Amino acid sequence: MTPFASDKVAAAFAAIPPDPRAGLLQLRDLIFEVAANDSRVKSITEDLRWGQPAYLSPRGSTLRLGVPKTGGFGLFVHCQSRLMPDYQHAFPGLDRIEGTRALLFDDPGQIDPTRHGWLIARALTYHQKS
């Protein structure tokens, strides 16, 4: 596991109930794995946005991890981006999606490194020119 960037990020994860925390930590690992394996991602920063763990790259769109009001855990993207519509088009009907802002999960076993890694890579490189 990648060490937390700061005590405040570690504290944010520690404050999350154990069941969703396990899934969020798995998504966190996937974010760092995708970033490390994508040559277009030059760096990644872990911080808090709205009290939630957030992941930013210089030419990307912010990813956030959190617990939605409906329960479970989620991977959140900027709601005014094309990330979720493009994801839904590429992988129709395979995930529980909340509008244009989130993938929602009930269990860490639902995380698919290939499919969800695709979304993460798109977010981390969102503002790069092809």
Backbone hydrogen bonds, N-H to C=O, Kabsch-Sander energy under -0.5 kcal/mol:
donor,donor_aa,acceptor,acceptor_aa,energy
10,A,6,S,-2.1
11,A,7,D,-2.6
12,A,8,K,-1.8
13,F,9,V,-2.1
14,A,10,A,-2.4
15,A,11,A,-1.6
16,I,13,F,-1.4
21,R,17,P,-2.3
22,A,18,P,-1.9
23,G,19,D,-1.1
24,L,20,P,-2.5
25,L,21,R,-2.7
26,Q,22,A,-1.6
27,L,23,G,-2.3
28,R,24,L,-2.6
29,D,25,L,-2.4
30,L,26,Q,-2.0
31,I,27,L,-2.5
32,F,28,R,-2.2
33,E,29,D,-2.3
34,V,30,L,-3.0
35,A,31,I,-2.5
36,A,32,F,-2.2
37,N,33,E,-1.6
38,D,34,V,-0.7
38,D,35,A,-0.7
39,S,37,N,-0.6
41,V,38,D,-1.9
42,K,40,R,-0.9
45,T,56,L,-3.0
47,D,45,T,-0.5
47,D,54,A,-2.3
49,R,52,Q,-2.6
52,Q,49,R,-2.0
54,A,47,D,-3.0
55,Y,63,L,-2.9
56,L,45,T,-2.3
60,G,57,S,-2.1
61,S,123,A,-3.6
63,L,55,Y,-2.2
64,R,76,F,-2.4
65,L,53,P,-2.5
66,G,74,G,-1.9
71,G,68,P,-2.0
73,F,105,F,-2.2
74,G,66,G,-3.0
75,L,103,L,-2.1
76,F,64,R,-3.2
76,F,74,G,-0.5
77,V,101,R,-2.6
81,S,78,H,-1.6
86,D,82,R,-2.7
87,Y,83,L,-2.2
88,Q,84,M,-3.0
89,H,85,P,-2.0
90,A,86,D,-2.2
91,F,87,Y,-2.8
94,L,91,F,-1.3
96,R,104,L,-0.7
97,I,95,D,-0.7
98,E,102,A,-2.6
99,G,97,I,-0.8
101,R,98,E,-2.1
102,A,98,E,-1.3
103,L,75,L,-2.3
104,L,96,R,-3.1
105,F,73,F,-3.1
110,Q,107,D,-2.1
111,I,108,P,-1.7
116,H,112,D,-2.8
117,G,112,D,-0.7
117,G,113,P,-0.8
118,W,114,T,-1.6
119,L,115,R,-1.3
120,I,116,H,-2.2
121,A,117,G,-2.8
122,R,118,W,-2.1
123,A,119,L,-2.4
124,L,120,I,-2.7
125,T,121,A,-1.0
126,Y,123,A,-1.3
127,H,59,R,-2.1
128,Q,125,T,-1.8
